[in-house]
């Protein structure tokens, strides 16, 4: 499927943040991350990938390397290869972020 | 710079649609396309790239291969390698789209 709507793909769980695939190809992936208040994707890095977080809804705490910022809708961050990154929802409202990753390596 | 805000990067011209770089790396690029009413990026394809359009503001007419759809905020489309694609603003309001491309080949 080469068309998707973020609103159709949102899904939250009380157990952990949800990672929902919007698109996947041999080269790239676009996902939607849905973080309820208190949920996070822990600090990690990808040896050979660029990874982007683009905040769609809510306010997220995003770490790229040693820099930590609170981002709202329309704000984006790039983690280049080998750079530690994390996203957390430290707010009281849901967070929805669009995540692009390339090259695909998972 | 590894943090950006779409709202800071929007730029329109009466001459043609504007392509504004948000991020660029050795692997990928994320741009913002700003199309005034009547403006378009013509049908074309990239031999080896995935290219995504994610509509941020307004209503855009997006063609992927032979399929043409009108997309609004939160709707996204993927043009896989070799697949013709185009984006037009056939509405009376501005269109802002986030465009993600990988591998970088330009």
N, CA and C atoms of all chains as a GROMACS GRO file, in nm:
protein
  636
    1UNK      N    1   0.085  -0.120   0.000
    1UNK     CA    2   0.000   0.000   0.000
    1UNK      C    3   0.088   0.124   0.000
    2UNK      N    4   0.067   0.214  -0.093
    2UNK     CA    5   0.156   0.330  -0.104
    2UNK      C    6   0.091   0.460  -0.057
    3UNK      N    7  -0.028   0.449   0.004
    3UNK     CA    8  -0.092   0.564   0.068
    3UNK      C    9  -0.134   0.522   0.210
    4UNK      N   10  -0.113   0.612   0.307
    4UNK     CA   11  -0.152   0.582   0.445
    4UNK      C   12  -0.198   0.710   0.512
    5UNK      N   13  -0.274   0.691   0.620
    5UNK     CA   14  -0.324   0.804   0.697
    5UNK      C   15  -0.284   0.781   0.844
    6UNK      N   16  -0.207   0.875   0.901
    6UNK     CA   17  -0.159   0.859   1.038
    6UNK      C   18  -0.275   0.830   1.133
    7UNK      N   19  -0.384   0.905   1.116
    7UNK     CA   20  -0.499   0.890   1.207
    7UNK      C   21  -0.556   0.750   1.211
    8UNK      N   22  -0.542   0.676   1.100
    8UNK     CA   23  -0.595   0.539   1.094
    8UNK      C   24  -0.502   0.440   1.165
    9UNK      N   25  -0.378   0.482   1.189
    9UNK     CA   26  -0.275   0.388   1.235
    9UNK      C   27  -0.243   0.404   1.384
   10UNK      N   28  -0.296   0.508   1.446
   10UNK     CA   29  -0.264   0.531   1.587
   10UNK      C   30  -0.316   0.417   1.673
   11UNK      N   31  -0.231   0.375   1.768
   11UNK     CA   32  -0.270   0.264   1.856
   11UNK      C   33  -0.190   0.277   1.985
   12UNK      N   34  -0.257   0.278   2.096
   12UNK     CA   35  -0.189   0.292   2.225
   12UNK      C   36  -0.209   0.164   2.306
   13UNK      N   37  -0.112   0.136   2.391
   13UNK     CA   38  -0.123   0.023   2.483
   13UNK      C   39  -0.077   0.069   2.620
   14UNK      N   40  -0.139   0.015   2.724
   14UNK     CA   41  -0.093   0.050   2.859
   14UNK      C   42   0.040  -0.019   2.891
   15UNK      N   43   0.074  -0.123   2.815
   15UNK     CA   44   0.196  -0.200   2.845
   15UNK      C   45   0.324  -0.129   2.804
   16UNK      N   46   0.326  -0.080   2.679
   16UNK     CA   47   0.446  -0.011   2.629
   16UNK      C   48   0.408   0.075   2.509
   17UNK      N   49   0.503   0.157   2.467
   17UNK     CA   50   0.475   0.241   2.350
   17UNK      C   51   0.454   0.151   2.228
   18UNK      N   52   0.374   0.197   2.135
   18UNK     CA   53   0.342   0.119   2.017
   18UNK      C   54   0.413   0.175   1.895
   19UNK      N   55   0.471   0.084   1.818
   19UNK     CA   56   0.541   0.119   1.694
   19UNK      C   57   0.459   0.057   1.581
   20UNK      N   58   0.396   0.139   1.499
   20UNK     CA   59   0.306   0.090   1.396
   20UNK      C   60   0.367   0.123   1.259
   21UNK      N   61   0.378   0.023   1.174
   21UNK     CA   62   0.438   0.044   1.041
   21UNK      C   63   0.341   0.115   0.948
   22UNK      N   64   0.384   0.227   0.892
   22UNK     CA   65   0.306   0.294   0.788
   22UNK      C   66   0.347   0.242   0.651
   23UNK      N   67   0.479   0.237   0.629
   23UNK     CA   68   0.534   0.192   0.500
   23UNK      C   69   0.662   0.115   0.529
   24UNK      N   70   0.690   0.018   0.445
   24UNK     CA   71   0.818  -0.050   0.453
   24UNK      C   72   0.860  -0.088   0.312
   25UNK      N   73   0.986  -0.066   0.282
   25UNK     CA   74   1.037  -0.105   0.151
   25UNK      C   75   1.172  -0.172   0.173
   26UNK      N   76   1.240  -0.206   0.065
   26UNK     CA   77   1.374  -0.264   0.079
   26UNK      C   78   1.473  -0.161   0.130
   27UNK      N   79   1.439  -0.033   0.116
   27UNK     CA   80   1.535   0.075   0.144
   27UNK      C   81   1.507   0.150   0.273
   28UNK      N   82   1.380   0.167   0.306
   28UNK     CA   83   1.340   0.260   0.412
   28UNK      C   84   1.219   0.207   0.489
   29UNK      N   85   1.193   0.272   0.600
   29UNK     CA   86   1.071   0.243   0.675
   29UNK      C   87   1.015   0.372   0.733
   30UNK      N   88   0.884   0.384   0.733
   30UNK     CA   89   0.816   0.494   0.801
   30UNK      C   90   0.718   0.432   0.901
   31UNK      N   91   0.737   0.468   1.026
   31UNK     CA   92   0.651   0.416   1.132
   31UNK      C   93   0.584   0.530   1.206
   32UNK      N   94   0.481   0.495   1.282
   32UNK     CA   95   0.422   0.588   1.377
   32UNK      C   96   0.447   0.532   1.516
   33UNK      N   97   0.507   0.612   1.603
   33UNK     CA   98   0.526   0.574   1.743
   33UNK      C   99   0.417   0.641   1.825
   34UNK      N  100   0.350   0.562   1.908
   34UNK     CA  101   0.243   0.613   1.993
   34UNK      C  102   0.282   0.590   2.138
   35UNK      N  103   0.308   0.700   2.208
   35UNK     CA  104   0.356   0.691   2.347
   35UNK      C  105   0.251   0.751   2.441
   36UNK      N  106   0.199   0.667   2.528
   36UNK     CA  107   0.111   0.717   2.634
   36UNK      C  108   0.198   0.790   2.737
   37UNK      N  109   0.136   0.873   2.820
   37UNK     CA  110   0.214   0.942   2.923
   37UNK      C  111   0.300   0.844   3.003
   38UNK      N  112   0.427   0.878   3.023
   38UNK     CA  113   0.517   0.794   3.100
   38UNK      C  114   0.594   0.691   3.018
   39UNK      N  115   0.554   0.670   2.891
   39UNK     CA  116   0.622   0.568   2.809
   39UNK      C  117   0.740   0.629   2.734
   40UNK      N  118   0.836   0.541   2.698
   40UNK     CA  119   0.953   0.590   2.626
   40UNK      C  120   1.018   0.480   2.543
   41UNK      N  121   1.094   0.524   2.445
   41UNK     CA  122   1.187   0.436   2.375
   41UNK      C  123   1.324   0.472   2.432
   42UNK      N  124   1.390   0.372   2.489
   42UNK     CA  125   1.515   0.398   2.562
   42UNK      C  126   1.629   0.440   2.468
   43UNK      N  127   1.730   0.497   2.529
   43UNK     CA  128   1.847   0.543   2.455
   43UNK      C  129   1.914   0.426   2.383
   44UNK      N  130   1.938   0.444   2.252
   44UNK     CA  131   2.004   0.340   2.172
   44UNK      C  132   2.060   0.407   2.048
   45UNK      N  133   2.132   0.332   1.969
   45UNK     CA  134   2.176   0.388   1.841
   45UNK      C  135   2.181   0.281   1.734
   46UNK      N  136   2.186   0.327   1.610
   46UNK     CA  137   2.196   0.238   1.494
   46UNK      C  138   2.328   0.266   1.425
   47UNK      N  139   2.404   0.163   1.405
   47UNK     CA  140   2.540   0.181   1.352
   47UNK      C  141   2.543   0.251   1.216
   48UNK      N  142   2.445   0.218   1.131
   48UNK     CA  143   2.456   0.263   0.991
   48UNK      C  144   2.331   0.334   0.939
   49UNK      N  145   2.244   0.377   1.032
   49UNK     CA  146   2.116   0.435   0.989
   49UNK      C  147   2.098   0.580   1.030
   50UNK      N  148   2.030   0.654   0.946
   50UNK     CA  149   1.968   0.780   0.989
   50UNK      C  150   1.830   0.747   1.044
   51UNK      N  151   1.795   0.814   1.150
   51UNK     CA  152   1.659   0.798   1.205
   51UNK      C  153   1.604   0.935   1.242
   52UNK      N  154   1.485   0.964   1.194
   52UNK     CA  155   1.419   1.092   1.219
   52UNK      C  156   1.296   1.072   1.307
   53UNK      N  157   1.279   1.162   1.404
   53UNK     CA  158   1.153   1.174   1.477
   53UNK      C  159   1.087   1.304   1.433
   54UNK      N  160   0.962   1.296   1.390
   54UNK     CA  161   0.883   1.416   1.358
   54UNK      C  162   0.758   1.411   1.445
   55UNK      N  163   0.745   1.508   1.535
   55UNK     CA  164   0.632   1.502   1.628
   55UNK      C  165   0.504   1.543   1.557
   56UNK      N  166   0.404   1.457   1.572
   56UNK     CA  167   0.274   1.482   1.507
   56UNK      C  168   0.172   1.538   1.607
   57UNK      N  169   0.167   1.477   1.725
   57UNK     CA  170   0.074   1.520   1.830
   57UNK      C  171   0.144   1.516   1.964
   58UNK      N  172   0.109   1.608   2.051
   58UNK     CA  173   0.161   1.605   2.187
   58UNK      C  174   0.298   1.666   2.200
   59UNK      N  175   0.355   1.649   2.317
   59UNK     CA  176   0.489   1.704   2.345
   59UNK      C  177   0.579   1.590   2.391
   60UNK      N  178   0.689   1.570   2.317
   60UNK     CA  179   0.781   1.461   2.346
   60UNK      C  180   0.915   1.515   2.392
   61UNK      N  181   0.982   1.438   2.475
   61UNK     CA  182   1.120   1.470   2.513
   61UNK      C  183   1.211   1.384   2.427
   62UNK      N  184   1.291   1.450   2.344
   62UNK     CA  185   1.375   1.378   2.248
   62UNK      C  186   1.522   1.404   2.280
   63UNK      N  187   1.598   1.297   2.289
   63UNK     CA  188   1.742   1.309   2.309
   63UNK      C  189   1.815   1.268   2.182
   64UNK      N  190   1.907   1.353   2.137
   64UNK     CA  191   1.994   1.321   2.023
   64UNK      C  192   2.136   1.346   2.073
   65UNK      N  193   2.217   1.241   2.083
   65UNK     CA  194   2.350   1.256   2.142
   65UNK      C  195   2.334   1.303   2.285
   66UNK      N  196   2.400   1.411   2.320
   66UNK     CA  197   2.392   1.460   2.459
   66UNK      C  198   2.287   1.570   2.475
   67UNK      N  199   2.216   1.602   2.364
   67UNK     CA  200   2.119   1.713   2.369
   67UNK      C  201   1.977   1.660   2.390
   68UNK      N  202   1.908   1.718   2.487
   68UNK     CA  203   1.771   1.677   2.518
   68UNK      C  204   1.680   1.798   2.499
   69UNK      N  205   1.573   1.780   2.417
   69UNK     CA  206   1.480   1.891   2.395
   69UNK      C  207   1.336   1.841   2.406
   70UNK      N  208   1.248   1.932   2.444
   70UNK     CA  209   1.106   1.902   2.439
   70UNK      C  210   1.054   1.952   2.305
   71UNK      N  211   0.995   1.862   2.227
   71UNK     CA  212   0.949   1.896   2.093
   71UNK      C  213   0.797   1.882   2.084
   72UNK      N  214   0.736   1.974   2.010
   72UNK     CA  215   0.592   1.968   1.985
   72UNK      C  216   0.563   1.943   1.838
   73UNK      N  217   0.437   1.949   1.801
   73UNK     CA  218   0.396   1.923   1.662
   73UNK      C  219   0.475   2.008   1.562
   74UNK      N  220   0.526   1.942   1.458
   74UNK     CA  221   0.601   2.012   1.354
   74UNK      C  222   0.748   2.027   1.386
   75UNK      N  223   0.792   1.973   1.498
   75UNK     CA  224   0.935   1.976   1.529
   75UNK      C  225   0.994   1.838   1.503
   76UNK      N  226   1.117   1.838   1.450
   76UNK     CA  227   1.179   1.714   1.406
   76UNK      C  228   1.323   1.707   1.453
   77UNK      N  229   1.372   1.583   1.466
   77UNK     CA  230   1.511   1.561   1.507
   77UNK      C  231   1.569   1.448   1.425
   78UNK      N  232   1.698   1.457   1.399
   78UNK     CA  233   1.769   1.354   1.323
   78UNK      C  234   1.878   1.294   1.410
   79UNK      N  235   1.878   1.161   1.420
   79UNK     CA  236   1.990   1.088   1.482
   79UNK      C  237   2.070   1.025   1.369
   80UNK      N  238   2.189   1.071   1.352
   80UNK     CA  239   2.277   1.017   1.247
   80UNK      C  240   2.338   0.884   1.294
   81UNK      N  241   2.403   0.809   1.203
   81UNK     CA  242   2.456   0.678   1.241
   81UNK      C  243   2.545   0.685   1.365
   82UNK      N  244   2.522   0.594   1.456
   82UNK     CA  245   2.605   0.584   1.576
   82UNK      C  246   2.570   0.682   1.686
   83UNK      N  247   2.476   0.772   1.660
   83UNK     CA  248   2.440   0.874   1.760
   83UNK      C  249   2.325   0.822   1.848
   84UNK      N  250   2.347   0.822   1.979
   84UNK     CA  251   2.244   0.777   2.072
   84UNK      C  252   2.119   0.863   2.059
   85UNK      N  253   2.003   0.800   2.070
   85UNK     CA  254   1.877   0.875   2.063
   85UNK      C  255   1.769   0.804   2.143
   86UNK      N  256   1.672   0.884   2.187
   86UNK     CA  257   1.562   0.833   2.269
   86UNK      C  258   1.445   0.928   2.256
   87UNK      N  259   1.325   0.876   2.282
   87UNK     CA  260   1.204   0.960   2.285
   87UNK      C  261   1.120   0.918   2.404
   88UNK      N  262   1.072   1.016   2.478
   88UNK     CA  263   0.992   0.989   2.598
   88UNK      C  264   0.870   1.079   2.598
   89UNK      N  265   0.766   1.030   2.660
   89UNK     CA  266   0.650   1.113   2.685
   89UNK      C  267   0.644   1.144   2.834
   90UNK      N  268   0.694   1.260   2.870
   90UNK     CA  269   0.693   1.303   3.010
   90UNK      C  270   0.575   1.396   3.038
   91UNK      N  271   0.481   1.401   2.944
   91UNK     CA  272   0.366   1.490   2.959
   91UNK      C  273   0.245   1.410   3.008
   92UNK      N  274   0.132   1.476   3.011
   92UNK     CA  275   0.010   1.408   3.056
   92UNK      C  276  -0.085   1.376   2.940
   93UNK      N  277  -0.038   1.404   2.816
   93UNK     CA  278  -0.120   1.379   2.698
   93UNK      C  279  -0.048   1.278   2.608
   94UNK      N  280  -0.121   1.209   2.520
   94UNK     CA  281  -0.056   1.114   2.429
   94UNK      C  282   0.042   1.185   2.334
   95UNK      N  283   0.144   1.113   2.292
   95UNK     CA  284   0.238   1.160   2.191
   95UNK      C  285   0.230   1.068   2.068
   96UNK      N  286   0.222   1.131   1.951
   96UNK     CA  287   0.231   1.057   1.825
   96UNK      C  288   0.346   1.117   1.746
   97UNK      N  289   0.440   1.032   1.705
   97UNK     CA  290   0.555   1.078   1.627
   97UNK      C  291   0.568   0.994   1.502
   98UNK      N  292   0.603   1.060   1.391
   98UNK     CA  293   0.634   0.990   1.267
   98UNK      C  294   0.784   0.962   1.268
   99UNK      N  295   0.822   0.840   1.240
   99UNK     CA  296   0.963   0.801   1.244
   99UNK      C  297   1.006   0.746   1.108
  100UNK      N  298   1.107   0.810   1.050
  100UNK     CA  299   1.163   0.763   0.923
  100UNK      C  300   1.298   0.701   0.952
  101UNK      N  301   1.326   0.592   0.886
  101UNK     CA  302   1.454   0.527   0.906
  101UNK      C  303   1.508   0.476   0.772
  102UNK      N  304   1.637   0.500   0.749
  102UNK     CA  305   1.702   0.451   0.626
  102UNK      C  306   1.852   0.451   0.648
  103UNK      N  307   1.929   0.364   0.586
  103UNK     CA  308   1.876   0.245   0.519
  103UNK      C  309   1.809   0.153   0.620
  104UNK      N  310   1.724   0.068   0.569
  104UNK     CA  311   1.654  -0.026   0.656
  104UNK      C  312   1.754  -0.129   0.704
  105UNK      N  313   1.756  -0.158   0.833
  105UNK     CA  314   1.855  -0.252   0.886
  105UNK      C  315   1.800  -0.331   1.002
  106UNK      N  316   1.678  -0.378   0.989
  106UNK     CA  317   1.620  -0.450   1.102
  106UNK      C  318   1.529  -0.561   1.050
  107UNK      N  319   2.283   2.088   1.203
  107UNK     CA  320   2.176   2.107   1.301
  107UNK      C  321   2.084   1.985   1.300
  108UNK      N  322   2.064   1.924   1.417
  108UNK     CA  323   1.987   1.801   1.422
  108UNK      C  324   1.847   1.817   1.479
  109UNK      N  325   1.805   1.945   1.498
  109UNK     CA  326   1.667   1.975   1.538
  109UNK      C  327   1.614   2.084   1.444
  110UNK      N  328   1.491   2.070   1.398
  110UNK     CA  329   1.430   2.170   1.311
  110UNK      C  330   1.282   2.183   1.342
  111UNK      N  331   1.226   2.296   1.300
  111UNK     CA  332   1.083   2.322   1.321
  111UNK      C  333   1.024   2.359   1.184
  112UNK      N  334   0.926   2.282   1.139
  112UNK     CA  335   0.866   2.306   1.007
  112UNK      C  336   0.821   2.451   0.993
  113UNK      N  337   0.756   2.500   1.099
  113UNK     CA  338   0.701   2.636   1.093
  113UNK      C  339   0.806   2.742   1.064
  114UNK      N  340   0.931   2.717   1.107
  114UNK     CA  341   1.039   2.814   1.083
  114UNK      C  342   1.090   2.808   0.940
  115UNK      N  343   1.058   2.701   0.869
  115UNK     CA  344   1.121   2.675   0.740
  115UNK      C  345   1.027   2.702   0.621
  116UNK      N  346   0.901   2.729   0.650
  116UNK     CA  347   0.805   2.751   0.540
  116UNK      C  348   0.842   2.876   0.462
  117UNK      N  349   0.834   2.866   0.331
  117UNK     CA  350   0.868   2.979   0.245
  117UNK      C  351   0.794   2.960   0.114
  118UNK      N  352   0.721   3.061   0.073
  118UNK     CA  353   0.646   3.052  -0.052
  118UNK      C  354   0.699   3.154  -0.151
  119UNK      N  355   0.686   3.122  -0.279
  119UNK     CA  356   0.723   3.217  -0.384
  119UNK      C  357   0.613   3.217  -0.489
  120UNK      N  358   0.589   3.332  -0.550
  120UNK     CA  359   0.488   3.335  -0.658
  120UNK      C  360   0.544   3.270  -0.784
  121UNK      N  361   0.676   3.254  -0.792
  121UNK     CA  362   0.738   3.199  -0.914
  121UNK      C  363   0.720   3.050  -0.929
  122UNK      N  364   0.750   2.977  -0.822
  122UNK     CA  365   0.739   2.830  -0.826
  122UNK      C  366   0.734   2.776  -0.684
  123UNK      N  367   0.703   2.648  -0.674
  123UNK     CA  368   0.698   2.587  -0.540
  123UNK      C  369   0.838   2.591  -0.479
  124UNK      N  370   0.845   2.599  -0.348
  124UNK     CA  371   0.973   2.609  -0.278
  124UNK      C  372   1.005   2.477  -0.210
  125UNK      N  373   1.131   2.436  -0.226
  125UNK     CA  374   1.182   2.315  -0.163
  125UNK      C  375   1.286   2.361  -0.062
  126UNK      N  376   1.257   2.342   0.066
  126UNK     CA  377   1.344   2.392   0.172
  126UNK      C  378   1.404   2.275   0.248
  127UNK      N  379   1.535   2.271   0.260
  127UNK     CA  380   1.600   2.159   0.328
  127UNK      C  381   1.584   2.170   0.480
  128UNK      N  382   1.530   2.065   0.540
  128UNK     CA  383   1.525   2.057   0.687
  128UNK      C  384   1.651   1.989   0.740
  129UNK      N  385   1.685   1.876   0.679
  129UNK     CA  386   1.802   1.797   0.720
  129UNK      C  387   1.865   1.736   0.594
  130UNK      N  388   1.995   1.721   0.601
  130UNK     CA  389   2.062   1.648   0.493
  130UNK      C  390   2.178   1.572   0.554
  131UNK      N  391   2.194   1.449   0.512
  131UNK     CA  392   2.307   1.370   0.559
  131UNK      C  393   2.367   1.299   0.438
  132UNK      N  394   2.464   1.212   0.464
  132UNK     CA  395   2.520   1.134   0.353
  132UNK      C  396   2.420   1.031   0.302
  133UNK      N  397   2.320   1.000   0.384
  133UNK     CA  398   2.229   0.889   0.354
  133UNK      C  399   2.090   0.933   0.309
  134UNK      N  400   2.043   1.043   0.365
  134UNK     CA  401   1.902   1.079   0.350
  134UNK      C  402   1.885   1.231   0.342
  135UNK      N  403   1.765   1.271   0.306
  135UNK     CA  404   1.731   1.413   0.310
  135UNK      C  405   1.586   1.428   0.352
  136UNK      N  406   1.559   1.530   0.434
  136UNK     CA  407   1.423   1.566   0.467
  136UNK      C  408   1.402   1.713   0.429
  137UNK      N  409   1.304   1.735   0.343
  137UNK     CA  410   1.275   1.870   0.294
  137UNK      C  411   1.132   1.906   0.328
  138UNK      N  412   1.103   2.036   0.318
  138UNK     CA  413   0.966   2.084   0.323
  138UNK      C  414   0.935   2.144   0.186
  139UNK      N  415   0.828   2.099   0.124
  139UNK     CA  416   0.782   2.157  -0.002
  139UNK      C  417   0.667   2.252   0.030
  140UNK      N  418   0.675   2.372  -0.024
  140UNK     CA  419   0.572   2.473  -0.001
  140UNK      C  420   0.512   2.510  -0.136
  141UNK      N  421   0.386   2.474  -0.157
  141UNK     CA  422   0.321   2.496  -0.285
  141UNK      C  423   0.206   2.596  -0.268
  142UNK      N  424   0.216   2.708  -0.334
  142UNK     CA  425   0.104   2.801  -0.339
  142UNK      C  426  -0.003   2.742  -0.431
  143UNK      N  427  -0.126   2.793  -0.421
  143UNK     CA  428  -0.231   2.744  -0.511
  143UNK      C  429  -0.185   2.749  -0.657
  144UNK      N  430  -0.207   2.639  -0.730
  144UNK     CA  431  -0.170   2.633  -0.871
  144UNK      C  432  -0.031   2.580  -0.898
  145UNK      N  433   0.051   2.569  -0.794
  145UNK     CA  434   0.189   2.521  -0.815
  145UNK      C  435   0.198   2.369  -0.805
  146UNK      N  436   0.304   2.313  -0.870
  146UNK     CA  437   0.320   2.168  -0.867
  146UNK      C  438   0.463   2.127  -0.890
  147UNK      N  439   0.494   2.007  -0.846
  147UNK     CA  440   0.617   1.940  -0.887
  147UNK      C  441   0.573   1.837  -0.989
  148UNK      N  442   0.630   1.848  -1.110
  148UNK     CA  443   0.581   1.765  -1.222
  148UNK      C  444   0.616   1.617  -1.203
  149UNK      N  445   0.549   1.536  -1.278
  149UNK     CA  446   0.568   1.391  -1.274
  149UNK      C  447   0.713   1.356  -1.309
  150UNK      N  448   0.775   1.278  -1.223
  150UNK     CA  449   0.913   1.235  -1.246
  150UNK      C  450   0.938   1.110  -1.163
  151UNK      N  451   1.053   1.049  -1.179
  151UNK     CA  452   1.086   0.938  -1.090
  151UNK      C  453   1.235   0.934  -1.061
  152UNK      N  454   1.270   0.860  -0.957
  152UNK     CA  455   1.409   0.842  -0.917
  152UNK      C  456   1.441   0.693  -0.932
  153UNK      N  457   1.546   0.666  -1.002
  153UNK     CA  458   1.578   0.526  -1.034
  153UNK      C  459   1.601   0.439  -0.910
  154UNK      N  460   1.663   0.496  -0.809
  154UNK     CA  461   1.708   0.412  -0.696
  154UNK      C  462   1.663   0.461  -0.559
  155UNK      N  463   1.567   0.552  -0.558
  155UNK     CA  464   1.527   0.615  -0.432
  155UNK      C  465   1.384   0.585  -0.392
  156UNK      N  466   1.364   0.577  -0.262
  156UNK     CA  467   1.230   0.592  -0.206
  156UNK      C  468   1.206   0.740  -0.178
  157UNK      N  469   1.086   0.787  -0.208
  157UNK     CA  470   1.050   0.924  -0.175
  157UNK      C  471   0.911   0.926  -0.114
  158UNK      N  472   0.901   0.992   0.001
  158UNK     CA  473   0.774   1.002   0.074
  158UNK      C  474   0.724   1.146   0.072
  159UNK      N  475   0.595   1.162   0.052
  159UNK     CA  476   0.527   1.289   0.076
  159UNK      C  477   0.438   1.271   0.199
  160UNK      N  478   0.453   1.358   0.297
  160UNK     CA  479   0.363   1.359   0.414
  160UNK      C  480   0.302   1.498   0.421
  161UNK      N  481   0.171   1.506   0.406
  161UNK     CA  482   0.107   1.639   0.401
  161UNK      C  483   0.100   1.696   0.542
  162UNK      N  484   0.147   1.819   0.553
  162UNK     CA  485   0.147   1.887   0.684
  162UNK      C  486   0.033   1.989   0.692
  163UNK      N  487   0.014   2.066   0.585
  163UNK     CA  488  -0.093   2.168   0.582
  163UNK      C  489  -0.157   2.167   0.444
  164UNK      N  490  -0.286   2.194   0.441
  164UNK     CA  491  -0.354   2.210   0.314
  164UNK      C  492  -0.394   2.077   0.251
  165UNK      N  493  -0.439   2.087   0.128
  165UNK     CA  494  -0.482   1.966   0.055
  165UNK      C  495  -0.406   1.959  -0.076
  166UNK      N  496  -0.334   1.847  -0.094
  166UNK     CA  497  -0.249   1.829  -0.212
  166UNK      C  498  -0.303   1.717  -0.300
  167UNK      N  499  -0.278   1.728  -0.428
  167UNK     CA  500  -0.309   1.620  -0.521
  167UNK      C  501  -0.179   1.546  -0.547
  168UNK      N  502  -0.175   1.420  -0.506
  168UNK     CA  503  -0.051   1.342  -0.514
  168UNK      C  504  -0.072   1.226  -0.611
  169UNK      N  505   0.021   1.212  -0.704
  169UNK     CA  506   0.017   1.098  -0.798
  169UNK      C  507   0.133   1.004  -0.765
  170UNK      N  508   0.101   0.875  -0.750
  170UNK     CA  509   0.202   0.771  -0.732
  170UNK      C  510   0.171   0.665  -0.838
  171UNK      N  511   0.261   0.649  -0.935
  171UNK     CA  512   0.232   0.560  -1.047
  171UNK      C  513   0.110   0.612  -1.120
  172UNK      N  514   0.010   0.528  -1.139
  172UNK     CA  515  -0.111   0.571  -1.211
  172UNK      C  516  -0.221   0.618  -1.118
  173UNK      N  517  -0.194   0.616  -0.986
  173UNK     CA  518  -0.298   0.651  -0.889
  173UNK      C  519  -0.285   0.796  -0.843
  174UNK      N  520  -0.396   0.867  -0.852
  174UNK     CA  521  -0.399   1.008  -0.811
  174UNK      C  522  -0.497   1.022  -0.696
  175UNK      N  523  -0.450   1.083  -0.584
  175UNK     CA  524  -0.538   1.103  -0.469
  175UNK      C  525  -0.522   1.244  -0.414
  176UNK      N  526  -0.629   1.294  -0.357
  176UNK     CA  527  -0.619   1.420  -0.283
  176UNK      C  528  -0.591   1.385  -0.138
  177UNK      N  529  -0.481   1.440  -0.085
  177UNK     CA  530  -0.437   1.408   0.051
  177UNK      C  531  -0.440   1.533   0.137
  178UNK      N  532  -0.479   1.515   0.263
  178UNK     CA  533  -0.480   1.624   0.360
  178UNK      C  534  -0.380   1.598   0.472
  179UNK      N  535  -0.378   1.682   0.574
  179UNK     CA  536  -0.283   1.668   0.683
  179UNK      C  537  -0.285   1.528   0.745
  180UNK      N  538  -0.164   1.471   0.763
  180UNK     CA  539  -0.153   1.339   0.822
  180UNK      C  540  -0.166   1.226   0.723
  181UNK      N  541  -0.180   1.260   0.594
  181UNK     CA  542  -0.183   1.155   0.492
  181UNK      C  543  -0.048   1.153   0.420
  182UNK      N  544  -0.003   1.032   0.387
  182UNK     CA  545   0.131   1.015   0.333
  182UNK      C  546   0.128   0.920   0.214
  183UNK      N  547   0.228   0.936   0.126
  183UNK     CA  548   0.240   0.851   0.009
  183UNK      C  549   0.386   0.816  -0.011
  184UNK      N  550   0.410   0.698  -0.064
  184UNK     CA  551   0.545   0.651  -0.093
  184UNK      C  552   0.559   0.622  -0.242
  185UNK      N  553   0.661   0.684  -0.303
  185UNK     CA  554   0.699   0.649  -0.441
  185UNK      C  555   0.825   0.563  -0.432
  186UNK      N  556   0.813   0.440  -0.470
  186UNK     CA  557   0.928   0.348  -0.467
  186UNK      C  558   1.017   0.372  -0.589
  187UNK      N  559   1.137   0.314  -0.592
  187UNK     CA  560   1.228   0.342  -0.703
  187UNK      C  561   1.165   0.316  -0.840
  188UNK      N  562   1.183   0.412  -0.931
  188UNK     CA  563   1.133   0.399  -1.067
  188UNK      C  564   0.986   0.432  -1.084
  189UNK      N  565   0.915   0.460  -0.976
  189UNK     CA  566   0.771   0.488  -0.984
  189UNK      C  567   0.748   0.639  -1.003
  190UNK      N  568   0.676   0.674  -1.107
  190UNK     CA  569   0.646   0.815  -1.133
  190UNK      C  570   0.568   0.874  -1.017
  191UNK      N  571   0.599   1.002  -0.984
  191UNK     CA  572   0.526   1.069  -0.876
  191UNK      C  573   0.524   1.219  -0.901
  192UNK      N  574   0.422   1.282  -0.845
  192UNK     CA  575   0.403   1.426  -0.861
  192UNK      C  576   0.318   1.476  -0.746
  193UNK      N  577   0.331   1.607  -0.717
  193UNK     CA  578   0.246   1.670  -0.616
  193UNK      C  579   0.201   1.806  -0.670
  194UNK      N  580   0.073   1.834  -0.656
  194UNK     CA  581   0.016   1.959  -0.706
  194UNK      C  582  -0.073   2.019  -0.599
  195UNK      N  583  -0.080   2.150  -0.602
  195UNK     CA  584  -0.178   2.220  -0.518
  195UNK      C  585  -0.288   2.274  -0.609
  196UNK      N  586  -0.396   2.200  -0.616
  196UNK     CA  587  -0.511   2.240  -0.697
  196UNK      C  588  -0.617   2.308  -0.612
  197UNK      N  589  -0.580   2.344  -0.490
  197UNK     CA  590  -0.674   2.407  -0.398
  197UNK      C  591  -0.654   2.559  -0.397
  198UNK      N  592  -0.724   2.624  -0.309
  198UNK     CA  593  -0.711   2.770  -0.298
  198UNK      C  594  -0.630   2.812  -0.175
  199UNK      N  595  -0.578   2.712  -0.102
  199UNK     CA  596  -0.498   2.739   0.019
  199UNK      C  597  -0.356   2.685  -0.001
  200UNK      N  598  -0.259   2.737   0.076
  200UNK     CA  599  -0.122   2.685   0.066
  200UNK      C  600  -0.113   2.537   0.105
  201UNK      N  601  -0.016   2.470   0.048
  201UNK     CA  602   0.015   2.331   0.086
  201UNK      C  603   0.158   2.326   0.139
  202UNK      N  604   0.174   2.258   0.251
  202UNK     CA  605   0.307   2.229   0.306
  202UNK      C  606   0.318   2.078   0.321
  203UNK      N  607   0.422   2.020   0.262
  203UNK     CA  608   0.444   1.876   0.271
  203UNK      C  609   0.585   1.848   0.319
  204UNK      N  610   0.598   1.748   0.404
  204UNK     CA  611   0.731   1.700   0.445
  204UNK      C  612   0.771   1.590   0.346
  205UNK      N  613   0.892   1.600   0.293
  205UNK     CA  614   0.939   1.505   0.192
  205UNK      C  615   1.067   1.440   0.242
  206UNK      N  616   1.063   1.308   0.243
  206UNK     CA  617   1.175   1.230   0.293
  206UNK      C  618   1.227   1.146   0.178
  207UNK      N  619   1.358   1.149   0.157
  207UNK     CA  620   1.415   1.079   0.043
  207UNK      C  621   1.539   1.000   0.086
  208UNK      N  622   1.549   0.876   0.040
  208UNK     CA  623   1.667   0.794   0.071
  208UNK      C  624   1.677   0.680  -0.031
  209UNK      N  625   1.792   0.630  -0.068
  209UNK     CA  626   1.920   0.694  -0.038
  209UNK      C  627   1.928   0.829  -0.108
  210UNK      N  628   2.014   0.913  -0.061
  210UNK     CA  629   2.031   1.044  -0.122
  210UNK      C  630   2.100   1.025  -0.255
  211UNK      N  631   2.050   1.089  -0.360
  211UNK     CA  632   2.108   1.068  -0.492
  211UNK      C  633   2.101   1.195  -0.575
  212UNK      N  634   2.134   1.306  -0.516
  212UNK     CA  635   2.121   1.432  -0.589
  212UNK      C  636   2.231   1.528  -0.544
   0.00000   0.00000   0.00000
